[in-house]
Amino acid sequence: MQSKVKSISNIKYLIAIASGKGGVGKSTIALNLALALHQMGNQVGLLDADIYGPSQPTMLGVEDVRPKLGNRGFMPVVKYDLQTMSIGYMIDPNAPLAWRGPMLGKALEQLLFESDWPQLDYLVIDLPPGTGDVQLTLCQKIAITGAILITTPQEVALRDVTRACEMFKKLNVPILGVIENMAAYQCTQCGHQEPIFGTEGGTRLAEKYQLDLLASLPLARGIQVSTDEGKPLMVFDKNGAIAQLFSSIAEKITQLLSADKLNEELKGATK
């Protein structure tokens, strides 16, 4: 585990959802995984740490909501029983955010430590793409329980997410596993699947770093529609095949973070 200077005493596990590349569906996965963890009976928060491009307010359908001030800072916006916080709640969605690195880091620290988080079992953190200031600030300022890497199958995505993997290793952040997204296009008419971005990229990445491949998710129109309309799949189609995949991921994460495995397997992941 990492040597950190701060923790959030009322949050048990902090899970970073990361990729080295934009456009791989990381934010959609973060939201639906948070909901899947909640549906297992956990108290769950979702932190949108993408300062330049916050998307969780849109996907939650709460773009016009502004957080209220509580005893310890701004109170998270609650939607679908998730405790959520995003810079998107604070700024004009159409205004450019021209902030330099130190300001990005400070904004992330405020979202983390100056939000009035309730008691949580999990805080899912939706990181921006890349390996820049926000990622470094997060990993150096707080004890992250573990990271989940999101990739698509093609080589260009794998090369970028490999950089993210190396960053977490150097910062001694345990990697909980890999999720391969957009593994194949799923036709809405006949159900036929076509691997338009190649095959088994997630498997190759997992094997290279000796990680678990937590799931391969299809490229399905239903996911796009649900996120654009602020109606997450795990709420409005929770019995569907894709929602069941998210439930399976959540079960794997909770098993991995059981006391024995947290002491043994995750420590081994940092070697």
C-alpha angles and dihedrals in degrees: 000000000000127000102239138179099213142032135177105240097202095052116078103191130020114198120190117207107205146169134172092227138051124237098040095113097256096145093048090051092047092053097046093044090052089051092047091053090049092050088058088064100267129134103240138187130193121209117194101210095173096110096178097043112023109182105164095087089058095045090048093047094237103110093133097048120107121199120246123233115256135181095281101029136294114355115235117253109249118218127157086359091297120128102226135185130180139159082234088076090059105045141055104269091220097049120097114243104220100180127148125226100274091051091051091052092048092049091052092049090052092050090050104040104023098050117100096240116183123218106302135184092200136017109194110203117204104207125199118249120272134033102276141120098312094051093046093047091051095048094044098044105043140033104253111200092210147318132241116208120217121202141158119227100255122100096242091060092045092055092054096045089048088063090052090050091052090048093055091047092052091048091048094241110152114237111221096194150291130281117199110209129194089020091159138354112253115209113227092212105048105008093238114154124217121186096222094165096048130262141283097002091137090049092053092049092048092049093047092056097029092244133146117261096223096190147330110230123199128235098249129170091222091067092053093047094048094051095046091051095047091244108121118215093235090061104037101032102022093147094051125110095255093047088053089057090055089049089052091051091050091051091051091050094050091049092049091050094053112124099260096046093044089057096044115025100037093047088053090051091064096055 
